[in-house]
């Protein structure tokens, strides 16, 4: 008879608050959520709102650049190395055979990691196409003059049609997953992303979230903002 897989609840370590999401990661998450919602709304309205649509796009660009860097130097559970999983790990997770030592449900689970990477990838693609897009009325991306009209046309088509639909679908899927985990599994994914902690065994690795880490995040954020400003100014 196969023994039941170990879970964090089955360990002998006492349960208590463990810092999982550092402040920079939480700030990134909520700023990105607000910016993406604003992008979808202003994009649908169009007209004079396109100026705000572009500003939100620049914000998303800066946030994505920051997350790319933070994925290498951020808190323990925010690093890409902690949620890039092998196919075999994903299969074991789906079968309920995860090992307690893997901590697959502490940060991003294997399924959650796939959703995160998909959203980051398509947001980056959406921002990239927006930088060279042209609505043929009054709005052009700042890098429009550096590409051919054919390239800009293809980018604009993707940005306005397929890209927007995919982003909307991924956002709805993200929300649906949060609701599913709350109602069916009794796990609140929102509160830990607000205050940073989860109730976990005391021996669970915690994310560093001190003043030094936050100052590093601030420096990286300023550098990303400067890079975005430089890109925008290339448009003249």
Backbone bond lengths (Angstrom), bond angles and torsions (degrees), N, CA, C in turn:
res aa  C-N    CA-C-N  psi(-1)  N-CA   C-N-CA  omega(-1)  CA-C   N-CA-C  phi
1 X - - - 1.459 - - 1.530 109.21 -
2 X 1.319 117.56 127.14 1.465 121.41 -177.56 1.527 110.17 -72.43
3 X 1.367 117.54 130.62 1.466 118.92 179.29 1.511 110.97 -68.61
4 X 1.323 116.32 151.45 1.463 120.71 179.54 1.512 109.68 -67.35
5 X 1.328 117.79 141.24 1.459 120.69 179.95 1.521 110.68 -64.02
6 X 1.323 115.13 146.95 1.448 120.20 178.82 1.510 110.42 -76.08
7 X 1.289 118.02 143.87 1.453 123.40 175.78 1.514 108.00 -129.37
8 X 1.352 118.10 162.64 1.447 119.11 178.22 1.520 113.31 -54.13
9 X 1.349 117.11 -34.87 1.460 120.36 -179.24 1.523 111.88 -67.30
10 X 1.350 116.25 -22.36 1.453 119.84 -176.01 1.520 112.18 -88.23
11 X 1.320 119.07 -6.52 1.447 121.46 -178.80 1.521 109.40 -78.21
12 X 1.338 116.51 161.08 1.455 121.88 -177.74 1.523 112.57 -86.31
13 X 1.322 118.30 -9.46 1.459 120.89 -178.74 1.524 110.08 -67.19
14 X 1.333 117.66 141.44 1.470 120.35 179.64 1.527 111.18 -65.05
15 X 1.333 115.53 148.55 1.460 121.21 -179.15 1.530 109.67 -90.00
16 X 1.324 116.05 137.72 1.458 120.38 178.46 1.518 109.91 -166.19
17 X 1.333 117.92 175.54 1.463 120.99 -179.46 1.524 112.00 -68.68
18 X 1.314 115.87 128.73 1.462 122.55 177.72 1.525 107.71 -124.98
19 X 1.322 117.61 129.68 1.465 120.53 178.81 1.532 109.43 -70.41
20 X 1.335 114.50 117.87 1.463 121.47 179.73 1.516 110.70 -107.23
21 X 1.338 116.33 -49.18 1.467 120.37 -177.48 1.522 109.98 -106.90
22 X 1.330 116.27 114.53 1.457 120.05 178.71 1.527 110.15 -70.45
23 X 1.319 116.16 163.63 1.463 120.98 -176.01 1.528 112.99 -59.63
24 X 1.343 120.10 -43.22 1.470 119.07 177.74 1.529 113.21 -59.47
25 X 1.325 117.18 -38.63 1.468 120.26 178.68 1.516 110.68 -66.56
26 X 1.327 116.47 -43.04 1.462 120.12 178.97 1.527 111.37 -63.97
27 X 1.326 116.14 -41.98 1.461 120.29 178.82 1.524 110.71 -63.43
28 X 1.325 115.91 -43.91 1.466 120.52 176.31 1.521 110.84 -57.56
29 X 1.321 116.46 -47.07 1.462 121.38 -175.78 1.526 111.58 -58.14
30 X 1.333 116.91 -49.81 1.462 119.81 -174.94 1.527 111.95 -74.94
31 X 1.330 117.43 -33.87 1.462 119.15 175.07 1.528 110.62 -65.42
32 X 1.340 116.18 -41.23 1.460 119.80 179.36 1.521 110.34 -64.96
33 X 1.329 117.27 -42.78 1.464 120.49 179.25 1.525 110.52 -59.34
34 X 1.331 117.06 -46.35 1.459 120.89 -179.60 1.524 111.27 -64.91
35 X 1.344 116.50 -41.13 1.459 120.64 -178.21 1.522 111.71 -67.27
36 X 1.328 117.41 -40.31 1.462 120.54 -179.42 1.530 110.32 -67.16
37 X 1.327 117.15 -41.84 1.464 119.69 177.06 1.525 110.18 -61.28
38 X 1.333 116.17 -43.61 1.468 120.27 178.43 1.527 111.15 -63.53
39 X 1.317 116.81 -37.98 1.467 120.56 177.41 1.519 111.43 -61.29
40 X 1.323 116.36 -46.75 1.458 120.36 -178.73 1.525 111.29 -63.45
41 X 1.330 116.44 -41.60 1.463 120.20 -178.79 1.524 111.03 -67.72
42 X 1.334 117.28 -51.01 1.467 120.49 -177.97 1.523 111.81 -66.65
43 X 1.340 116.42 -32.04 1.453 119.33 177.98 1.516 112.07 -66.67
44 X 1.334 116.73 -38.04 1.462 120.56 178.48 1.526 111.65 -71.60
45 X 1.332 116.70 -37.09 1.465 119.89 -179.70 1.524 111.06 -70.20
46 X 1.332 116.11 -44.56 1.467 120.49 179.58 1.519 111.97 67.79
47 X 1.322 116.10 -156.21 1.452 121.00 178.39 1.514 112.45 60.58
48 X 1.327 115.87 -133.21 1.462 120.57 -179.17 1.523 113.35 -65.83
49 X 1.342 116.62 -18.31 1.458 120.44 -179.54 1.523 112.45 -75.25
50 X 1.341 117.02 -9.40 1.461 119.25 -179.92 1.525 112.10 -65.36
51 X 1.323 117.13 -27.03 1.469 119.48 176.37 1.532 109.68 -63.17
52 X 1.356 116.05 -42.67 1.456 119.98 176.91 1.522 111.36 -71.45
53 X 1.318 116.38 -31.94 1.464 120.93 175.65 1.526 110.43 -58.78
54 X 1.318 115.96 -43.52 1.459 120.00 -179.73 1.525 111.05 -69.39
55 X 1.324 116.96 -39.21 1.465 119.36 178.07 1.525 111.01 -62.10
56 X 1.325 115.68 -41.50 1.468 119.28 176.77 1.519 110.82 -64.45
57 X 1.328 116.40 -36.11 1.456 120.50 177.32 1.517 111.87 -63.61
58 X 1.330 116.80 -39.30 1.462 120.38 177.38 1.530 110.67 -66.08
59 X 1.332 115.79 -37.25 1.461 119.44 176.64 1.523 110.72 -63.34
60 X 1.325 116.77 -44.20 1.461 120.35 178.16 1.521 110.57 -62.13
61 X 1.312 116.73 -40.32 1.464 120.56 177.88 1.525 110.73 -58.43
62 X 1.324 116.68 -47.45 1.454 120.08 178.56 1.516 112.46 -63.11
63 X 1.329 116.41 -40.33 1.456 120.52 179.13 1.529 111.64 -64.67
64 X 1.320 116.54 -40.44 1.467 120.00 179.41 1.526 110.90 -66.24
65 X 1.320 116.93 -40.52 1.467 120.12 177.27 1.529 110.01 -62.18
66 X 1.338 115.59 -42.82 1.461 119.17 178.18 1.529 111.10 -62.05
67 X 1.337 116.76 -44.27 1.473 119.69 -178.01 1.510 111.40 -65.04
68 X 1.329 116.44 -33.89 1.464 119.91 176.95 1.522 110.23 -60.84
69 X 1.319 116.78 -46.06 1.464 120.83 179.18 1.525 111.31 -69.40
70 X 1.324 116.14 -42.46 1.458 120.72 -178.05 1.519 111.63 -66.68
71 X 1.297 116.78 -22.19 1.460 120.77 177.29 1.516 112.87 -67.93
72 X 1.332 116.90 -11.31 1.464 121.11 178.49 1.526 112.79 -110.86
73 X 1.328 117.47 -26.96 1.464 119.32 -175.29 1.527 113.01 -122.97
74 X 1.326 118.26 1.93 1.459 121.58 -176.14 1.514 113.18 -79.19
75 X 1.340 115.21 -167.67 1.454 121.23 179.57 1.522 112.30 -60.35
76 X 1.321 115.23 161.52 1.468 121.77 -173.59 1.524 113.50 -48.04
77 X 1.335 116.94 -49.37 1.464 120.59 -174.61 1.519 112.79 -85.11
78 X 1.332 117.23 -6.16 1.466 120.71 178.70 1.521 112.02 -92.93
79 X 1.307 117.63 -11.51 1.461 121.13 -177.49 1.521 110.61 -77.09
80 X 1.326 115.44 141.03 1.462 120.45 -179.09 1.524 111.53 -57.32
81 X 1.322 116.73 -33.86 1.462 120.55 -178.37 1.527 111.62 -61.02
82 X 1.352 117.07 -21.98 1.455 120.39 -178.48 1.515 112.97 -86.89
83 X 1.325 118.71 -13.14 1.475 117.64 179.23 1.526 113.13 -138.01
84 X 1.327 115.41 31.24 1.466 120.53 164.74 1.528 106.05 -102.44
85 X 1.325 115.68 109.65 1.459 120.44 -171.88 1.526 111.67 -109.43
86 X 1.318 114.40 146.79 1.459 120.54 174.32 1.527 109.52 -73.26
87 X 1.338 118.37 152.90 1.468 120.59 178.02 1.529 112.91 -54.76
88 X 1.328 116.58 -35.43 1.465 119.66 -179.86 1.534 111.28 -65.28
89 X 1.327 116.06 -35.48 1.465 119.94 178.09 1.525 110.54 -67.13
90 X 1.320 115.92 -41.42 1.458 120.52 177.42 1.525 110.56 -60.75
91 X 1.320 117.38 -43.71 1.460 120.96 -179.60 1.526 111.22 -63.77
92 X 1.319 117.02 -43.44 1.466 119.83 178.23 1.527 110.76 -63.78
93 X 1.316 116.45 -37.52 1.467 120.58 179.01 1.528 110.27 -63.76
94 X 1.324 116.72 -44.68 1.460 120.93 -179.81 1.528 111.67 -65.56
95 X 1.345 116.45 -29.78 1.464 120.98 178.75 1.524 112.69 -84.42
96 X 1.332 117.72 -2.34 1.455 121.12 -177.84 1.504 113.27 74.60
97 X 1.340 117.17 27.48 1.455 121.46 -177.05 1.527 112.12 -111.23
98 X 1.330 117.44 24.62 1.458 120.44 179.62 1.522 110.80 -66.68
99 X 1.327 116.65 144.40 1.453 121.83 178.19 1.523 109.85 -90.28
100 X 1.312 116.42 145.89 1.461 120.68 -178.83 1.518 111.10 -59.40
101 X 1.336 117.38 -35.67 1.465 121.07 -177.03 1.530 112.64 -68.20
102 X 1.341 117.15 -16.02 1.468 120.05 -178.97 1.524 112.84 -82.17
103 X 1.320 117.41 -22.98 1.467 122.11 178.39 1.529 111.45 53.40
104 X 1.317 117.50 46.07 1.464 120.66 -173.75 1.526 113.63 -70.74
105 X 1.317 117.27 -18.46 1.461 119.59 -179.43 1.522 112.50 -107.31
106 X 1.321 117.55 13.92 1.460 120.37 179.10 1.521 110.43 -82.71
107 X 1.330 116.29 -59.33 1.457 120.74 176.99 1.518 110.05 -93.70
108 X 1.326 115.85 -121.36 1.463 120.33 175.21 1.525 108.93 -86.03
109 X 1.319 116.69 122.85 1.458 120.72 176.07 1.524 108.86 -69.27
110 X 1.337 118.53 167.60 1.462 119.94 177.72 1.522 113.35 -54.93
111 X 1.338 117.42 -39.87 1.468 119.37 176.95 1.520 110.99 -70.67
112 X 1.310 116.83 -42.81 1.454 120.77 178.97 1.516 112.00 -63.23
113 X 1.327 116.33 -36.90 1.462 120.43 179.58 1.524 110.82 -62.55
114 X 1.333 116.10 -41.07 1.465 119.37 177.91 1.513 111.53 -61.03
115 X 1.332 116.24 -41.02 1.454 120.85 178.83 1.521 111.24 -65.32
116 X 1.336 116.70 -41.20 1.469 121.13 179.72 1.523 111.14 -63.07
117 X 1.324 116.60 -48.30 1.463 119.67 -178.58 1.528 111.52 -64.99
118 X 1.327 116.79 -37.98 1.468 120.18 178.40 1.526 110.36 -63.03
119 X 1.327 116.28 -44.77 1.462 120.02 -179.24 1.521 111.24 -64.97
120 X 1.335 117.15 -44.23 1.464 120.45 179.17 1.529 111.28 -62.73
121 X 1.335 116.42 -41.05 1.461 120.38 -178.73 1.522 111.07 -64.73
122 X 1.319 116.61 -48.96 1.465 118.74 -176.27 1.528 112.09 -73.65
123 X 1.321 117.32 -27.84 1.464 118.61 172.75 1.530 110.20 -66.87
124 X 1.326 116.69 -41.35 1.465 120.26 177.57 1.528 110.62 -62.71
125 X 1.331 116.32 -39.99 1.454 120.28 178.01 1.530 110.56 -66.37
126 X 1.323 116.05 -39.10 1.464 120.22 179.57 1.530 111.22 -65.74
127 X 1.319 116.13 -41.47 1.463 120.02 177.45 1.530 110.29 -65.23
128 X 1.319 116.46 -43.26 1.472 120.48 -178.69 1.523 111.72 -61.39
129 X 1.320 116.66 -43.83 1.470 118.92 179.71 1.521 110.84 -70.43
130 X 1.330 116.73 -32.30 1.460 119.73 177.89 1.516 112.62 -66.14
131 X 1.319 117.55 -29.87 1.461 121.25 -179.48 1.525 112.77 -66.55
132 X 1.338 117.26 -22.50 1.470 120.05 -179.25 1.529 111.65 -119.00
133 X 1.324 116.27 10.34 1.469 120.08 -176.70 1.532 111.38 -75.32
134 X 1.326 115.35 160.60 1.470 122.17 178.23 1.521 107.91 -146.94
135 X 1.342 117.00 119.41 1.461 119.06 -179.69 1.533 112.31 -84.85
136 X 1.342 116.40 1.74 1.473 123.78 177.33 1.531 111.85 61.00
137 X 1.323 115.59 22.32 1.471 119.51 176.46 1.528 109.25 -125.66
138 X 1.332 115.56 -70.43 1.465 117.96 -178.47 1.519 113.36 -147.05
139 X 1.335 117.17 0.08 1.461 119.63 -173.61 1.523 111.12 -124.36
140 X 1.319 114.82 126.38 1.460 121.70 176.35 1.519 108.93 -132.17
141 X 1.333 115.46 147.35 1.452 119.41 175.23 1.519 110.42 -69.28
142 X 1.318 118.53 154.84 1.468 121.61 -176.31 1.521 114.30 -63.50
143 X 1.325 117.88 -20.24 1.469 120.36 -179.49 1.532 111.72 -104.82
144 X 1.313 116.51 13.67 1.465 121.10 -177.86 1.523 111.95 -56.79
145 X 1.329 116.81 -40.80 1.474 119.96 -174.59 1.522 113.38 -71.87
146 X 1.326 116.91 -6.99 1.464 119.70 -178.49 1.529 112.67 -95.97
147 X 1.331 118.15 -0.93 1.459 120.98 -179.24 1.523 109.35 -126.56
148 X 1.326 115.12 166.20 1.460 120.15 178.51 1.522 109.96 -74.88
149 X 1.319 115.57 161.96 1.465 119.93 178.64 1.524 110.93 -63.71
150 X 1.352 116.41 -33.41 1.463 119.79 178.65 1.528 111.14 -66.28
151 X 1.333 115.73 -43.42 1.462 120.07 178.39 1.518 110.43 -63.71
152 X 1.325 116.38 -43.67 1.460 120.44 178.60 1.533 110.92 -62.50
153 X 1.325 116.78 -40.33 1.452 120.17 179.40 1.515 112.28 -62.85
154 X 1.336 116.06 -42.99 1.467 119.79 178.62 1.527 111.04 -65.48
155 X 1.346 115.77 -41.79 1.460 120.42 179.57 1.527 110.72 -64.27
156 X 1.327 116.39 -40.83 1.459 120.81 -179.86 1.530 110.87 -64.83
157 X 1.332 115.91 -41.86 1.464 120.38 178.89 1.524 110.60 -60.85
158 X 1.326 116.50 -46.10 1.464 119.60 178.37 1.523 110.51 -62.68
159 X 1.331 115.91 -46.37 1.461 121.36 -175.21 1.530 112.01 -60.25
160 X 1.325 116.81 -41.63 1.463 121.32 -174.80 1.521 113.06 -84.25
161 X 1.329 116.58 -24.88 1.461 119.23 -174.45 1.530 112.37 -112.08
162 X 1.322 117.10 -84.54 1.463 120.82 -173.56 1.526 112.34 -61.39
163 X 1.313 115.97 -45.52 1.458 119.19 -177.42 1.512 112.45 -60.12
164 X 1.314 116.66 -45.42 1.449 121.21 -179.15 1.531 111.36 -63.67
165 X 1.328 116.15 -40.32 1.465 120.14 178.97 1.526 111.35 -65.62
166 X 1.326 116.48 -41.65 1.466 120.18 -179.03 1.519 110.76 -66.05
167 X 1.332 116.99 -44.22 1.468 119.99 178.87 1.524 110.30 -60.99
168 X 1.326 116.80 -44.06 1.459 120.58 179.13 1.527 110.83 -60.33
169 X 1.332 116.30 -44.16 1.467 120.62 -179.98 1.523 111.33 -63.62
170 X 1.322 117.64 -41.44 1.464 120.88 -179.59 1.522 111.43 -67.33
171 X 1.314 116.87 -37.60 1.467 120.41 177.76 1.533 109.68 -64.81
172 X 1.323 117.23 -45.76 1.466 121.09 179.11 1.525 110.93 -63.45
173 X 1.332 117.12 -38.76 1.459 120.97 177.53 1.526 110.46 -63.98
174 X 1.329 116.45 -40.23 1.462 121.57 178.65 1.530 110.42 -61.19
175 X 1.324 116.31 -46.25 1.463 121.00 179.51 1.531 110.43 -64.69
176 X 1.332 116.28 -42.26 1.463 120.55 179.87 1.529 111.05 -61.73
177 X 1.338 116.74 -38.67 1.465 120.32 179.08 1.528 110.43 -65.02
178 X 1.326 117.43 -40.30 1.470 121.05 178.23 1.525 110.71 -61.45
179 X 1.334 115.94 -44.90 1.459 120.53 179.49 1.528 110.37 -64.94
180 X 1.340 117.38 -42.39 1.461 121.63 -179.88 1.521 111.38 -59.95
181 X 1.328 116.65 -48.09 1.460 120.00 -179.09 1.532 111.45 -64.24
182 X 1.320 115.77 -33.36 1.471 118.98 -179.49 1.521 111.31 -72.61
183 X 1.321 117.35 -44.92 1.457 121.32 -174.12 1.519 113.28 -84.09
184 X 1.323 117.51 -38.46 1.465 120.51 -174.12 1.522 113.14 -94.96
185 X 1.325 117.71 -30.33 1.460 120.08 -176.79 1.519 113.24 -114.81
186 X 1.330 116.52 -3.69 1.459 119.73 178.42 1.512 114.31 66.70
187 X 1.306 117.41 26.33 1.472 121.26 -178.71 1.523 109.59 -112.86
188 X 1.309 115.79 121.90 1.460 122.16 179.60 1.525 108.78 -90.53
189 X 1.318 116.79 111.01 1.459 121.41 -179.13 1.525 112.26 -90.68
190 X 1.323 116.56 -11.54 1.465 120.02 -174.98 1.521 111.95 -84.28
191 X 1.335 117.05 -48.53 1.468 120.24 -175.54 1.525 113.00 -58.28
192 X 1.349 119.87 -43.88 1.460 118.56 177.67 1.534 113.09 -60.80
193 X 1.333 117.12 -27.99 1.451 119.46 178.27 1.526 111.27 -79.76
194 X 1.331 116.75 -5.40 1.466 121.29 175.65 1.524 110.74 -96.91
195 X 1.353 115.87 -52.24 1.471 118.35 -177.13 1.524 113.27 -101.64
196 X 1.331 117.83 -10.54 1.463 120.43 171.75 1.506 116.79 95.78
197 X 1.348 118.06 -19.19 1.462 120.29 -173.24 1.523 112.81 -106.13
198 X 1.339 114.28 154.25 1.458 122.17 170.30 1.524 108.40 -128.69
199 X 1.318 116.14 151.54 1.451 121.49 175.14 1.524 108.27 -80.51
200 X 1.324 115.99 107.78 1.460 121.67 -172.86 1.527 109.91 -141.23
201 X 1.344 117.01 165.29 1.470 119.14 173.32 1.524 110.59 -56.71
202 X 1.316 116.57 142.25 1.461 121.70 -174.61 1.526 113.10 -61.43
203 X 1.338 117.24 -22.03 1.468 119.31 -179.12 1.530 112.48 -87.25
204 X 1.336 117.55 6.96 1.467 120.84 176.96 1.530 109.29 -72.48
205 X 1.330 118.73 131.56 1.468 120.25 178.84 1.527 111.19 -57.20
206 X 1.317 116.56 133.26 1.467 121.42 -178.93 1.525 109.97 -103.19
207 X 1.322 115.50 151.99 1.459 121.23 177.44 1.518 109.79 -80.32
208 X 1.319 116.17 138.35 1.458 120.80 173.60 1.528 108.07 -71.51
209 X 1.339 116.36 130.01 1.460 119.50 -175.87 1.531 110.07 -146.78
210 X 1.326 115.51 45.76 1.455 120.34 -178.35 1.519 112.21 -96.42
211 X 1.322 115.89 -173.05 1.452 121.68 -176.67 1.520 111.67 -63.43
212 X 1.329 118.09 -37.31 1.466 120.86 -179.99 1.521 110.89 -63.41
213 X 1.332 116.05 -44.72 1.461 120.80 179.20 1.526 111.06 -62.89
214 X 1.318 116.27 -40.56 1.466 120.11 -178.20 1.526 111.55 -70.90
215 X 1.330 116.99 -35.60 1.467 120.08 176.37 1.527 110.39 -66.13
216 X 1.330 116.35 -39.88 1.467 120.37 176.45 1.521 109.89 -60.55
217 X 1.329 116.37 -43.49 1.466 120.62 179.16 1.527 110.72 -61.58
218 X 1.341 116.69 -40.44 1.463 120.34 179.75 1.526 111.35 -63.80
219 X 1.328 116.42 -40.91 1.466 120.53 178.41 1.524 110.42 -63.76
220 X 1.332 116.39 -44.26 1.467 120.44 179.08 1.521 110.83 -64.04
221 X 1.335 116.93 -40.04 1.464 120.84 179.48 1.523 110.81 -63.11
222 X 1.323 117.31 -41.92 1.467 120.92 178.16 1.526 110.98 -64.97
223 X 1.332 116.48 -39.58 1.464 120.12 178.32 1.526 110.78 -64.16
224 X 1.326 116.43 -40.95 1.470 120.75 178.65 1.525 110.71 -65.99
225 X 1.330 116.80 -39.98 1.461 120.85 178.02 1.520 110.80 -63.48
226 X 1.323 116.20 -39.72 1.464 120.14 178.64 1.524 110.68 -64.64
227 X 1.335 116.89 -40.41 1.461 120.38 179.37 1.524 111.07 -65.35
228 X 1.319 117.21 -42.19 1.464 120.97 178.13 1.520 109.98 -62.88
229 X 1.319 117.56 -42.84 1.467 121.59 178.86 1.525 110.73 -60.29
230 X 1.312 116.56 -41.42 1.470 120.85 178.68 1.521 110.96 -63.22
231 X 1.336 116.76 -43.95 1.472 120.81 179.27 1.529 110.59 -62.29
232 X 1.327 116.37 -44.38 1.459 120.35 -179.25 1.518 110.93 -61.44
233 X 1.332 116.75 -40.43 1.467 120.85 -177.54 1.523 112.49 -72.03
234 X 1.319 117.45 -13.95 1.467 119.52 175.83 1.528 111.00 -64.06
235 X 1.322 115.01 -23.79 1.460 118.92 179.84 1.517 113.08 -74.95
236 X 1.311 117.01 -6.37 1.464 120.70 176.93 1.515 112.88 83.87
